[in-house]
Structures are given as C-alpha cells and as structure tokens.
Amino acid sequence: MKYGEVFTKGIWERNPQLVIGLALCPTLAVSTSVSNALWMMLATSFVLLGSNLLISSIRKIVPAHFRIPIFMTIIAAFVTVVDRLLSAYRPDVLHALGIFVPLIAVNCIILLRGEEFAQKNGMFASALDGIGMGIGFGLTITVLALVREILGANRLFGYVLIPGLEPAGVMILAPGAFFSIALMLWAVNALKSRRNRK
C-alpha cells in the first residue's frame, strides 16, 4: 500500500462530494461563508481522523454483526467532543454551523471510511485516509464558500471587498448553492474526462 495514494485519494480521486456524491447537504448549507466552511472542515476532519484511528485499532476484536452499531457509537462520541468544545470555546461558531455539527454523526463520509477503509487497514494508513478525506471535504466546501461569499455578499471573512458594488444575493441563497456545486461537478468531470482521453 502506498501511503501517498491513501492520503491523496480523498482530495481528488475519491473526493467525497465531487466524485462520490456524499455530504452535499452540509456542503450546500454551510458554504455561505469561508469562515463557516473552514470550521466545518476542521470539525469533520477531527471526527474522521479520530474515528478512523479508533476503528482501526479495535478492528480485530469487533464482531462482524456488531460492527455498524459500534462504529456509529465511536463516531457519535467524537462528534460530541467537537460539539462540547465548540460550545465551551466558540459558541458563535456552533451557532453559525447550527444543526450541521451534530449531524456529522450521520455523515455518510465518516461511516463509509470506517466501514470501507479503517476496519481493513492499520492505524497509520487509516489516519492518512481520514486526513485526506477531511482535506478533500474541506477544499470542496471552502472553494464553494469562496465563490458564494464573494459573489453573493461582496465580502470575505466579513470584510467588504469592493465598496459600492451590489452583490448577487441569489448566490447566498439555495439556488446559488446548487448552481455553484453544479459548476464544480461539471468542471471536475470535464477534467477527469479530458485526462482519461489522454
């Protein structure tokens, strides 16, 4: 197993949102600002890394018929840690991300990585997989948030970019989210198709 490939596959080859089509709901809902996107990336990456490591470490002693409930309990425990840390130190972030922090517990990416990868591989490879998938998730949501915040609010990290410019408010709304993710999906598929032809 090549560790470099394990790490990078989540960023491009098996990007959770743009290739596999998972976690589109939090991606579209939280990507109204780059700040929200970065916090969501950190929270999801923490849960991915922690759950992958723990699942990998107990994989040989978990009975096959109890796998999914045990994995879900592990994931829920890490989500609870994130929720409590944000509640204690960054309640503003927890308020901005809303229900999507607790919903990390049922994010298909995390259970998929535990079931598909961590339960079959060692801890180091599982950690790399978790970090790579977290970065892939984070890059997608951050690029989407950049487009939406700049075009839809004429702001970046809360600062006005071009004074007096009227933003395209629809980009902050749901139609702007769907339009932006559709363009990203088209671009990724076009690049992959072009690369495959070569």
C-alpha atoms as an extended CHARMM CRD file, in Angstrom:
* protein
*
       198  EXT
         1         1  MET       CA              0.0000000000        0.0000000000        0.0000000000  PROA      1               0.0000000000
         2         2  LYS       CA              1.3550000000        3.3980000000       -0.9860000000  PROA      2               0.0000000000
         3         3  TYR       CA              0.6980000000        5.8610000000        1.8080000000  PROA      3               0.0000000000
         4         4  GLY       CA              0.8650000000        8.8500000000       -0.5440000000  PROA      4               0.0000000000
         5         5  GLU       CA             -2.0100000000        7.4430000000       -2.6100000000  PROA      5               0.0000000000
         6         6  VAL       CA             -4.0390000000        6.7070000000        0.5260000000  PROA      6               0.0000000000
         7         7  PHE       CA             -3.6430000000       10.3380000000        1.5870000000  PROA      7               0.0000000000
         8         8  THR       CA             -4.3330000000       11.9930000000       -1.7830000000  PROA      8               0.0000000000
         9         9  LYS       CA             -7.2490000000        9.8530000000       -3.0000000000  PROA      9               0.0000000000
        10        10  GLY       CA             -9.7130000000       11.7220000000       -0.7780000000  PROA      10              0.0000000000
        11        11  ILE       CA             -8.5700000000       15.0410000000       -2.1780000000  PROA      11              0.0000000000
        12        12  TRP       CA             -9.1200000000       14.2470000000       -5.8440000000  PROA      12              0.0000000000
        13        13  GLU       CA             -9.7150000000       10.6690000000       -6.9930000000  PROA      13              0.0000000000
        14        14  ARG       CA            -12.4280000000        9.8840000000       -4.4130000000  PROA      14              0.0000000000
        15        15  ASN       CA            -13.4020000000       13.3630000000       -3.2850000000  PROA      15              0.0000000000
        16        16  PRO       CA            -16.4350000000       12.8840000000       -1.0270000000  PROA      16              0.0000000000
        17        17  GLN       CA            -18.7140000000       15.4850000000       -2.6080000000  PROA      17              0.0000000000
        18        18  LEU       CA            -17.4920000000       15.8330000000       -6.1960000000  PROA      18              0.0000000000
        19        19  VAL       CA            -16.8070000000       12.1760000000       -7.0060000000  PROA      19              0.0000000000
        20        20  ILE       CA            -18.7430000000       10.0050000000       -4.5690000000  PROA      20              0.0000000000
        21        21  GLY       CA            -21.6120000000       12.4790000000       -4.1030000000  PROA      21              0.0000000000
        22        22  LEU       CA            -21.7610000000       12.3290000000       -0.3020000000  PROA      22              0.0000000000
        23        23  ALA       CA            -22.2830000000       15.1130000000        2.2640000000  PROA      23              0.0000000000
        24        24  LEU       CA            -23.8750000000       17.5150000000       -0.1860000000  PROA      24              0.0000000000
        25        25  CYS       CA            -26.4210000000       18.7500000000        2.3730000000  PROA      25              0.0000000000
        26        26  PRO       CA            -23.8780000000       20.2400000000        4.8380000000  PROA      26              0.0000000000
        27        27  THR       CA            -21.7200000000       21.3520000000        1.9280000000  PROA      27              0.0000000000
        28        28  LEU       CA            -24.5120000000       23.4410000000        0.4460000000  PROA      28              0.0000000000
        29        29  ALA       CA            -25.9290000000       24.6680000000        3.7610000000  PROA      29              0.0000000000
        30        30  VAL       CA            -22.6970000000       25.7210000000        5.4880000000  PROA      30              0.0000000000
        31        31  SER       CA            -20.8980000000       27.1940000000        2.4920000000  PROA      31              0.0000000000
        32        32  THR       CA            -22.4020000000       30.6700000000        2.8450000000  PROA      32              0.0000000000
        33        33  SER       CA            -19.0920000000       31.9440000000        4.2480000000  PROA      33              0.0000000000
        34        34  VAL       CA            -15.4660000000       30.8120000000        4.1310000000  PROA      34              0.0000000000
        35        35  SER       CA            -15.2430000000       31.0240000000        7.9170000000  PROA      35              0.0000000000
        36        36  ASN       CA            -18.1220000000       28.5550000000        8.3310000000  PROA      36              0.0000000000
        37        37  ALA       CA            -16.5920000000       26.2690000000        5.7060000000  PROA      37              0.0000000000
        38        38  LEU       CA            -13.2170000000       26.1760000000        7.4630000000  PROA      38              0.0000000000
        39        39  TRP       CA            -14.7790000000       25.4060000000       10.8440000000  PROA      39              0.0000000000
        40        40  MET       CA            -16.8820000000       22.6410000000        9.2810000000  PROA      40              0.0000000000
        41        41  MET       CA            -13.7650000000       21.2200000000        7.6480000000  PROA      41              0.0000000000
        42        42  LEU       CA            -11.9330000000       21.1910000000       10.9950000000  PROA      42              0.0000000000
        43        43  ALA       CA            -14.8390000000       19.5610000000       12.8030000000  PROA      43              0.0000000000
        44        44  THR       CA            -15.3770000000       16.8870000000       10.1530000000  PROA      44              0.0000000000
        45        45  SER       CA            -11.6410000000       16.1920000000        9.7930000000  PROA      45              0.0000000000
        46        46  PHE       CA            -11.3000000000       15.7570000000       13.5610000000  PROA      46              0.0000000000
        47        47  VAL       CA            -14.1490000000       13.2300000000       13.6050000000  PROA      47              0.0000000000
        48        48  LEU       CA            -12.7850000000       11.4260000000       10.5280000000  PROA      48              0.0000000000
        49        49  LEU       CA             -9.2860000000       11.1640000000       11.9810000000  PROA      49              0.0000000000
        50        50  GLY       CA            -10.4020000000       10.1240000000       15.4610000000  PROA      50              0.0000000000
        51        51  SER       CA            -12.9760000000        7.5810000000       14.3460000000  PROA      51              0.0000000000
        52        52  ASN       CA            -10.6700000000        6.0640000000       11.7170000000  PROA      52              0.0000000000
        53        53  LEU       CA             -7.9050000000        5.6440000000       14.2870000000  PROA      53              0.0000000000
        54        54  LEU       CA            -10.1690000000        4.0710000000       16.8940000000  PROA      54              0.0000000000
        55        55  ILE       CA            -11.9920000000        1.8080000000       14.4250000000  PROA      55              0.0000000000
        56        56  SER       CA             -8.6700000000        0.6330000000       13.0310000000  PROA      56              0.0000000000
        57        57  SER       CA             -7.2830000000       -0.0660000000       16.4960000000  PROA      57              0.0000000000
        58        58  ILE       CA            -10.2290000000       -2.2850000000       17.5250000000  PROA      58              0.0000000000
        59        59  ARG       CA            -10.9780000000       -3.8500000000       14.1240000000  PROA      59              0.0000000000
        60        60  LYS       CA             -9.6960000000       -7.3190000000       15.0710000000  PROA      60              0.0000000000
        61        61  ILE       CA            -11.8180000000       -7.6410000000       18.2170000000  PROA      61              0.0000000000
        62        62  VAL       CA            -15.1420000000       -6.2570000000       16.9270000000  PROA      62              0.0000000000
        63        63  PRO       CA            -17.6430000000       -8.9890000000       15.9940000000  PROA      63              0.0000000000
        64        64  ALA       CA            -18.8060000000       -8.6450000000       12.3950000000  PROA      64              0.0000000000
        65        65  HSD       CA            -22.5070000000       -8.4780000000       13.3070000000  PROA      65              0.0000000000
        66        66  PHE       CA            -21.8950000000       -5.5950000000       15.7900000000  PROA      66              0.0000000000
        67        67  ARG       CA            -19.6580000000       -3.5450000000       13.5110000000  PROA      67              0.0000000000
        68        68  ILE       CA            -22.0550000000       -0.8050000000       12.4140000000  PROA      68              0.0000000000
        69        69  PRO       CA            -23.5350000000       -0.0190000000       15.8740000000  PROA      69              0.0000000000
        70        70  ILE       CA            -20.0450000000        0.1250000000       17.3770000000  PROA      70              0.0000000000
        71        71  PHE       CA            -18.7630000000        2.3510000000       14.5550000000  PROA      71              0.0000000000
        72        72  MET       CA            -21.7560000000        4.6820000000       14.9530000000  PROA      72              0.0000000000
        73        73  THR       CA            -21.1250000000        4.9240000000       18.7030000000  PROA      73              0.0000000000
        74        74  ILE       CA            -17.4730000000        5.8080000000       18.1050000000  PROA      74              0.0000000000
        75        75  ILE       CA            -18.4030000000        8.4590000000       15.5430000000  PROA      75              0.0000000000
        76        76  ALA       CA            -21.0930000000        9.9080000000       17.8280000000  PROA      76              0.0000000000
        77        77  ALA       CA            -18.5580000000       10.1300000000       20.6780000000  PROA      77              0.0000000000
        78        78  PHE       CA            -16.1410000000       12.1820000000       18.5660000000  PROA      78              0.0000000000
        79        79  VAL       CA            -18.9770000000       14.4180000000       17.3520000000  PROA      79              0.0000000000
        80        80  THR       CA            -19.9740000000       15.0090000000       20.9710000000  PROA      80              0.0000000000
        81        81  VAL       CA            -16.3840000000       16.0640000000       21.7520000000  PROA      81              0.0000000000
        82        82  VAL       CA            -16.4770000000       18.5650000000       18.8620000000  PROA      82              0.0000000000
        83        83  ASP       CA            -19.8920000000       19.8620000000       19.9210000000  PROA      83              0.0000000000
        84        84  ARG       CA            -18.8210000000       20.3610000000       23.5600000000  PROA      84              0.0000000000
        85        85  LEU       CA            -15.5180000000       22.0190000000       22.6000000000  PROA      85              0.0000000000
        86        86  LEU       CA            -17.2710000000       24.4650000000       20.2850000000  PROA      86              0.0000000000
        87        87  SER       CA            -19.9460000000       25.1060000000       22.9040000000  PROA      87              0.0000000000
        88        88  ALA       CA            -17.2930000000       25.9010000000       25.5120000000  PROA      88              0.0000000000
        89        89  TYR       CA            -14.7940000000       27.8900000000       23.4370000000  PROA      89              0.0000000000
        90        90  ARG       CA            -16.5600000000       29.0520000000       20.2480000000  PROA      90              0.0000000000
        91        91  PRO       CA            -20.3260000000       29.2630000000       20.8200000000  PROA      91              0.0000000000
        92        92  ASP       CA            -20.5530000000       31.7270000000       17.9160000000  PROA      92              0.0000000000
        93        93  VAL       CA            -19.2260000000       29.0720000000       15.5450000000  PROA      93              0.0000000000
        94        94  LEU       CA            -21.5640000000       26.4290000000       16.9710000000  PROA      94              0.0000000000
        95        95  HSD       CA            -24.4810000000       28.8270000000       16.4530000000  PROA      95              0.0000000000
        96        96  ALA       CA            -23.3790000000       29.6100000000       12.8720000000  PROA      96              0.0000000000
        97        97  LEU       CA            -22.9980000000       25.9270000000       11.9230000000  PROA      97              0.0000000000
        98        98  GLY       CA            -26.2340000000       25.0570000000       13.6880000000  PROA      98              0.0000000000
        99        99  ILE       CA            -27.6200000000       21.5440000000       13.3540000000  PROA      99              0.0000000000
       100       100  PHE       CA            -24.8340000000       20.5080000000       10.9860000000  PROA      100             0.0000000000
       101       101  VAL       CA            -22.3540000000       19.8870000000       13.8200000000  PROA      101             0.0000000000
       102       102  PRO       CA            -24.4750000000       17.1740000000       15.4970000000  PROA      102             0.0000000000
       103       103  LEU       CA            -25.3550000000       15.8340000000       12.0470000000  PROA      103             0.0000000000
       104       104  ILE       CA            -21.6890000000       14.9870000000       11.4540000000  PROA      104             0.0000000000
       105       105  ALA       CA            -22.5660000000       11.8130000000       13.3970000000  PROA      105             0.0000000000
       106       106  VAL       CA            -24.6920000000       10.6150000000       10.4700000000  PROA      106             0.0000000000
       107       107  ASN       CA            -22.4440000000       11.9690000000        7.7350000000  PROA      107             0.0000000000
       108       108  CYS       CA            -22.0600000000        9.1480000000        5.2170000000  PROA      108             0.0000000000
       109       109  ILE       CA            -18.4050000000       10.0030000000        4.5510000000  PROA      109             0.0000000000
       110       110  ILE       CA            -17.3650000000        9.1040000000        8.0780000000  PROA      110             0.0000000000
       111       111  LEU       CA            -19.2180000000        5.7960000000        8.3180000000  PROA      111             0.0000000000
       112       112  LEU       CA            -18.0960000000        4.8910000000        4.7910000000  PROA      112             0.0000000000
       113       113  ARG       CA            -14.4240000000        5.4640000000        5.6530000000  PROA      113             0.0000000000
       114       114  GLY       CA            -14.7490000000        3.3960000000        8.8330000000  PROA      114             0.0000000000
       115       115  GLU       CA            -16.5190000000        0.5510000000        7.0520000000  PROA      115             0.0000000000
       116       116  GLU       CA            -14.6250000000        0.6590000000        3.7540000000  PROA      116             0.0000000000
       117       117  PHE       CA            -11.1120000000        1.5070000000        4.9260000000  PROA      117             0.0000000000
       118       118  ALA       CA            -10.3560000000        1.7280000000        8.6670000000  PROA      118             0.0000000000
       119       119  GLN       CA            -11.7290000000       -1.6870000000        9.5600000000  PROA      119             0.0000000000
       120       120  LYS       CA             -9.4690000000       -3.2990000000        6.9400000000  PROA      120             0.0000000000
       121       121  ASN       CA             -6.2180000000       -1.3460000000        7.4130000000  PROA      121             0.0000000000
       122       122  GLY       CA             -3.7000000000       -0.3400000000       10.0600000000  PROA      122             0.0000000000
       123       123  MET       CA             -3.8030000000        2.7920000000       12.1630000000  PROA      123             0.0000000000
       124       124  PHE       CA             -1.2710000000        4.8360000000       10.1840000000  PROA      124             0.0000000000
       125       125  ALA       CA             -2.9890000000        4.2250000000        6.8420000000  PROA      125             0.0000000000
       126       126  SER       CA             -6.3830000000        4.8800000000        8.4480000000  PROA      126             0.0000000000
       127       127  ALA       CA             -5.1340000000        8.1760000000        9.8780000000  PROA      127             0.0000000000
       128       128  LEU       CA             -3.8610000000        9.2260000000        6.4400000000  PROA      128             0.0000000000
       129       129  ASP       CA             -7.1770000000        8.2380000000        4.8790000000  PROA      129             0.0000000000
       130       130  GLY       CA             -9.1040000000       10.2730000000        7.4520000000  PROA      130             0.0000000000
       131       131  ILE       CA             -6.9230000000       13.3460000000        6.9910000000  PROA      131             0.0000000000
       132       132  GLY       CA             -7.0530000000       13.0720000000        3.1850000000  PROA      132             0.0000000000
       133       133  MET       CA            -10.8340000000       12.7070000000        3.1250000000  PROA      133             0.0000000000
       134       134  GLY       CA            -11.1540000000       15.6140000000        5.5600000000  PROA      134             0.0000000000
       135       135  ILE       CA             -8.9950000000       17.8110000000        3.3460000000  PROA      135             0.0000000000
       136       136  GLY       CA            -10.9750000000       16.7780000000        0.2460000000  PROA      136             0.0000000000
       137       137  PHE       CA            -14.2330000000       17.6110000000        2.0140000000  PROA      137             0.0000000000
       138       138  GLY       CA            -12.7660000000       20.8810000000        3.2720000000  PROA      138             0.0000000000
       139       139  LEU       CA            -11.3690000000       22.0000000000       -0.0810000000  PROA      139             0.0000000000
       140       140  THR       CA            -14.6960000000       21.4690000000       -1.7980000000  PROA      140             0.0000000000
       141       141  ILE       CA            -16.7120000000       23.3010000000        0.8340000000  PROA      141             0.0000000000
       142       142  THR       CA            -14.1460000000       26.1280000000        1.0350000000  PROA      142             0.0000000000
       143       143  VAL       CA            -13.9920000000       26.7160000000       -2.7310000000  PROA      143             0.0000000000
       144       144  LEU       CA            -17.7920000000       26.7030000000       -2.8370000000  PROA      144             0.0000000000
       145       145  ALA       CA            -17.9140000000       29.1590000000        0.0750000000  PROA      145             0.0000000000
       146       146  LEU       CA            -15.3530000000       31.4440000000       -1.5990000000  PROA      146             0.0000000000
       147       147  VAL       CA            -17.4810000000       31.6930000000       -4.7270000000  PROA      147             0.0000000000
       148       148  ARG       CA            -20.7150000000       32.1890000000       -2.8100000000  PROA      148             0.0000000000
       149       149  GLU       CA            -19.3990000000       34.7220000000       -0.2820000000  PROA      149             0.0000000000
       150       150  ILE       CA            -17.5420000000       36.8270000000       -2.8490000000  PROA      150             0.0000000000
       151       151  LEU       CA            -20.3350000000       36.8710000000       -5.4470000000  PROA      151             0.0000000000
       152       152  GLY       CA            -23.2910000000       36.7700000000       -3.0660000000  PROA      152             0.0000000000
       153       153  ALA       CA            -22.1580000000       39.1470000000       -0.3270000000  PROA      153             0.0000000000
       154       154  ASN       CA            -19.1840000000       41.0610000000       -1.7750000000  PROA      154             0.0000000000
       155       155  ARG       CA            -17.3330000000       40.0400000000        1.3790000000  PROA      155             0.0000000000
       156       156  LEU       CA            -14.5390000000       37.7450000000        2.5190000000  PROA      156             0.0000000000
       157       157  PHE       CA            -14.1700000000       36.8740000000        6.2110000000  PROA      157             0.0000000000
       158       158  GLY       CA            -16.6790000000       39.6510000000        6.8920000000  PROA      158             0.0000000000
       159       159  TYR       CA            -14.7230000000       42.4020000000        5.1050000000  PROA      159             0.0000000000
       160       160  VAL       CA            -16.2510000000       44.2610000000        2.1500000000  PROA      160             0.0000000000
       161       161  LEU       CA            -14.2140000000       43.5980000000       -0.9960000000  PROA      161             0.0000000000
       162       162  ILE       CA            -15.3970000000       46.3240000000       -3.3890000000  PROA      162             0.0000000000
       163       163  PRO       CA            -17.2190000000       49.2190000000       -1.6990000000  PROA      163             0.0000000000
       164       164  GLY       CA            -20.3810000000       50.2290000000       -3.5030000000  PROA      164             0.0000000000
       165       165  LEU       CA            -20.6610000000       47.0270000000       -5.5600000000  PROA      165             0.0000000000
       166       166  GLU       CA            -24.0880000000       45.4170000000       -5.3530000000  PROA      166             0.0000000000
       167       167  PRO       CA            -23.6210000000       41.6570000000       -4.7440000000  PROA      167             0.0000000000
       168       168  ALA       CA            -25.6510000000       38.9550000000       -6.4700000000  PROA      168             0.0000000000
       169       169  GLY       CA            -27.6710000000       38.0000000000       -3.4020000000  PROA      169             0.0000000000
       170       170  VAL       CA            -29.0090000000       34.8400000000       -5.0490000000  PROA      170             0.0000000000
       171       171  MET       CA            -25.5590000000       33.2620000000       -4.6230000000  PROA      171             0.0000000000
       172       172  ILE       CA            -26.0010000000       33.1630000000       -0.8390000000  PROA      172             0.0000000000
       173       173  LEU       CA            -29.4230000000       31.5240000000       -1.2270000000  PROA      173             0.0000000000
       174       174  ALA       CA            -30.1420000000       27.8690000000       -2.0730000000  PROA      174             0.0000000000
       175       175  PRO       CA            -30.2720000000       28.3930000000       -5.8740000000  PROA      175             0.0000000000
       176       176  GLY       CA            -26.7660000000       29.8960000000       -5.7830000000  PROA      176             0.0000000000
       177       177  ALA       CA            -25.5290000000       26.8910000000       -3.8150000000  PROA      177             0.0000000000
       178       178  PHE       CA            -26.9620000000       24.4130000000       -6.3180000000  PROA      178             0.0000000000
       179       179  PHE       CA            -25.6960000000       26.4130000000       -9.2890000000  PROA      179             0.0000000000
       180       180  SER       CA            -22.1750000000       26.6430000000       -7.8040000000  PROA      180             0.0000000000
       181       181  ILE       CA            -21.9170000000       22.9510000000       -6.9040000000  PROA      181             0.0000000000
       182       182  ALA       CA            -23.2350000000       22.0350000000      -10.3700000000  PROA      182             0.0000000000
       183       183  LEU       CA            -20.4520000000       24.0900000000      -11.9790000000  PROA      183             0.0000000000
       184       184  MET       CA            -17.8720000000       22.4410000000       -9.7220000000  PROA      184             0.0000000000
       185       185  LEU       CA            -19.1700000000       18.9630000000      -10.6080000000  PROA      185             0.0000000000
       186       186  TRP       CA            -19.0950000000       19.8360000000      -14.3010000000  PROA      186             0.0000000000
       187       187  ALA       CA            -15.5070000000       21.1440000000      -14.0370000000  PROA      187             0.0000000000
       188       188  VAL       CA            -14.2500000000       18.0590000000      -12.1800000000  PROA      188             0.0000000000
       189       189  ASN       CA            -15.9500000000       15.6760000000      -14.6230000000  PROA      189             0.0000000000
       190       190  ALA       CA            -14.6120000000       17.6250000000      -17.6070000000  PROA      190             0.0000000000
       191       191  LEU       CA            -11.0540000000       17.4990000000      -16.2150000000  PROA      191             0.0000000000
       192       192  LYS       CA            -11.2910000000       13.7690000000      -15.4900000000  PROA      192             0.0000000000
       193       193  SER       CA            -12.7640000000       13.0500000000      -18.9170000000  PROA      193             0.0000000000
       194       194  ARG       CA            -10.0210000000       15.0390000000      -20.6040000000  PROA      194             0.0000000000
       195       195  ARG       CA             -7.3420000000       13.2620000000      -18.5790000000  PROA      195             0.0000000000
       196       196  ASN       CA             -8.8080000000        9.8460000000      -19.3940000000  PROA      196             0.0000000000
       197       197  ARG       CA             -8.7920000000       10.6350000000      -23.1270000000  PROA      197             0.0000000000
       198       198  LYS       CA             -5.0780000000       11.4100000000      -22.9580000000  PROA      198             0.0000000000
